[in-house]
Amino acid sequence: MNEEQRRQQELREGRQRWHQFGPYVSDRQWGTVREDYSADAQPWNYTTHDMARSLAYRWGEDALGGVSDDQQLLCLGLGLWNGQDAILKERLFGLSGPEGNHGEDVKELYYYLDNTPTHSYMRMLYKYPQHAFPYDWLVKENGRRNRQKPEFELTDTCIFREDRYFDVFLDYAKAGPADLLMQITVHNRGPHEAPLHVLPQIWFRNTWSWGNEDYTPRLAATDTGRICVDHAKLPALELYCDQPADQPCELLFCDNETNTARLYQAPNPAPYCKDGIHEYVVKGVKTAINPVREGTKAAAHYSLSVPPGESRTVRVRLAAPGLAAPFEEFEALMSQRKAEADQFYADLQHDLASADARNVQRQALAGMLWSKQFYYYDVPEWLDGDPAMPPPPPERRHGRNSTWRHLNNADIISMPDKWEYPWYAAWDLAFHCIPLALVDVEFAKHQLRLLCQDWYMHPSGQLPAYEWKLEDVNPPVHAYATWRVYKMCLKHSGNPDTAFLEGMFHRLLLNFTWWVNRKDRHNRNVFEGGFLGLDNIGVFDRSAPLPTGGHIEQADGTSWMAMFALNMMRIALELSKTNPVYQDMASKFFEHFLYIAHAMSSFSEGEIDMWDEQDEFYYDVLNTPDKGRISLRIRSMVGLIPLFAVEVLDEDALRGAPQFVRRLNWFLDHRPQLAALVSRWQEPGKGQRHLLSLLRGHRMKLLLRRMLDEAEFLSDYGVRALSRYHLQHPFRLQVEDGPDALVAYEPGESSTSLFGGNSNWRGPIWMPMNFLIIESLQRFYHYYGPDFKVEYPTNSGHMHTLQEIAQALTERLTKLFLRDEQGHRPAFGDDRQLQTDPHFQDYLLFHEYFHGDTGHGLGASHQTGWTGLIAKLLQYRQLEE
């Protein structure tokens, strides 16, 4: 057991609170639903980046490289100023949704490089230009571009030309659960000496201005040049600021209070506002900081001059009072925690032979761990307003999230991307838990349990989707993730955590019932569900009323529910090993699966089916009041999702469930029309295994023929979300009294404003869907074995087993990040600096999705969340090699 694993054990056993401090501060709090108190429900306009430095947030904090305690009472972060910028760099800049030609987008260059599960060691890199940051240019140029043009990025401004920038490395290490070392190392990559102001900042989240409590904590300078931290809910702490003779610092104080004079032209409630340190450092306003040197926000101001090719270091330490020599062992402690992190990952990665693969996986997992966030959102308080604040507009009581008054979130949650998506999403979170389980299976289980708690899950059984619209619907993948994490935990520890599995089963049963009652509107086991996380993949916004009237029978919604039923059946069978009662529940979900399978293909003669015999593909079916049923013949990921509904049961699982087997055999004998829809139960496959699937072998081969065709779905970098067939053959649907609805192949950014246009499902490669494809092929192989072969790629003449195809797809996906023969990473695109510069080429971004033809990373640049699945895929790749 290595040292990091010992800390995890201490945490599990309740002996040490190693999670008390961590990277829990959002990268962006402005422009979120939580901070929106507008009448028109437009968060991007209500709070802006320009307002952020002057606005005391209600629900959370943001920062550059911020850490906090687990209730976000006290925060620590970084401020920088290069002497050229108009503002102090305290938070990351980006475009709001309306400003970007492809939606909201961070416009900074930063990397999460390292992190451990207990956050005993953390490292990130921020690249800070030495020229004035091009805020206005980025806004104006992106506003000028239409959707046919790519996003205008920071690197497009050439601001890093001639290496005129600082590499700012931010390292944290823990000497104890509440003893945090912070080190800022500034490298001047440019040709000339350059100034830089470095400001480690400490502040309290504002909990006192809203009228709910009148206690105000306090920061104050001591006679010894330290900052005393006084908060009733925290242990006694001090911020020790290293002050070598050649690098003294100045302690600056203000209050985390809104500058109402600047924002609203109203008198300030306090003389020293949140932006006081900015005003003092950047504008030289001496009266903006408190001369008494106390407040609720403070900074240690270091003014550096860094020669070319050299570096300077700033050190602070947050620890208990009374340390006589807080920096005497600082370097040794930092080195020790770094070495322990190296050992932790060396033990994890012992099967990864390639140094490049180890680097990719480690940064992917670092991004997962850095993307934890304290998420606070109490819907009734948000709807009703605070006693000391003006009441919210009346529209709020019947507007966004008004039917979710039970929801009260105040937890550490894994975010998709702490800048672009600083709020949880149900299906994103489920996928996050798989790579998280590689390093911290207890946290992964906690995350899955969290969304099923009463104060998250709606009383109806619905899981909250995301804060912009809690009642929206994400695919039901929570049961899948529960089973996968349970199995990973079992493999790692050898002990089945049946308490976790049983608790999740009961909560997921409520969610399954919600789906059956709410999304099967005609009680036919054919499901809708709306956009189901696939944004613009359809010809219409599937969550909105259709311009044609009627409704859509969704191939993906129905297939997700078939998968859900099989997941629940498998969990019930596992639980039945220790409690036979669960055999009845396994039978229920087995039968429900068969009813769904029957519904997908049991239409009247001449009636349009979801399975199209001519195209050999699954399509959504539009039911209109006047034109009847119309097949929406779009070859998209929607038609591949039936592959995910597959489960293989071996004889051991059945031998321990005799009641389930009896019911199953009776059902198949007496409902032959249902039994005929799945691969025959009476014909066991490899190793006496039995297959449950929406697809028989013949139909599966037909579907795979399209999916594995390089002229359609198969890219060099994975499976596209939309077939390339639609490049030359766009799908059009004539809409009465309106323009034709159109879907065409768009491998990069979207040209449509549907769902904002920033998440394109009309051609790019999406990691989670490819991951499910690979795991489904592995399960099919588990049944069919090596004798069942499919042509791969289609029309190549080469026949491969399903396991070989799963491995080949894994290789295509992993090479998005791995260096090729020329040393290039496809995800970097054609950016020469990213590809070849030694200060860029090994630092990785984990994008939301990838260009369907080139593999270039697109969308949210730090969505390590589900793109972090690459960490698990690298293990799959190595196991085969």
CORVEN-V771701 format. One line per field, one symbol per residue. phi: phi as a letter, one per 40 degrees, with the letter a starting at -180 (. if undefined). A space follows every 50 residues. Layout:
# CORVEN-V771701
phi: ???
This chain:
# CORVEN-V771701
phi: .ccccccccccdcgcacccdbacccccabcgbcdccbcccfbdcccbbcc cdcbbcccbabbacgcbaccbfcbbbabbbacgbccbccbaccaccdccc cbgcacbbbabccaabdcfcaaabbbcbcccdccdcccccccccccccbc ccbdcccgcccgfcabcbcbbbabcadbbbcbbbbbbccccbcacacbbc bbacccbbcbgcabcbcabaccccgbbcbbbcbbccbbccbcbcdcacbb cbbabcbccccccbfbdccacbcdcccdccccbgccccbcccgaibaaab cbbbbbccgbbbbbbbacaccgccbcbcbdcccccccccccdcdccccbc ccccccccccccccccccccccacbbabccccccgbdcbdccccdccbbd gccbcccabaacbcccacbcbcacbdcddccdccccccbacccccccccd cccccbdcdchccccaccadccbcdcbccdcdcccdccccccbgbccccc ccccdccccccccddccbbbcbfbgbbbhgcfgcfccccbcccbdcccgg abccccdccdcccdccdccccccccccbaddccccccdccccdcccdccc abbcdgccbccccccfacbcbcbbcbbgcbcccbcbddcccdcccaabbc ccccccbcccccccccccccbccccccbdcccbccdgfbbbbacbcdccc cccccccccccbccccbhcccaccdcccbccbbcbcgacccbbbcbcbcc cbcdfggcbcbbicbbccccccdccccccccdccgcccbbcacdgcgbbb cccccdcccdcccccdbcccccgcbdccgbcccccbcccbcbbbbbccab dcbbgccbgdcbcddcccddcccccdccccc
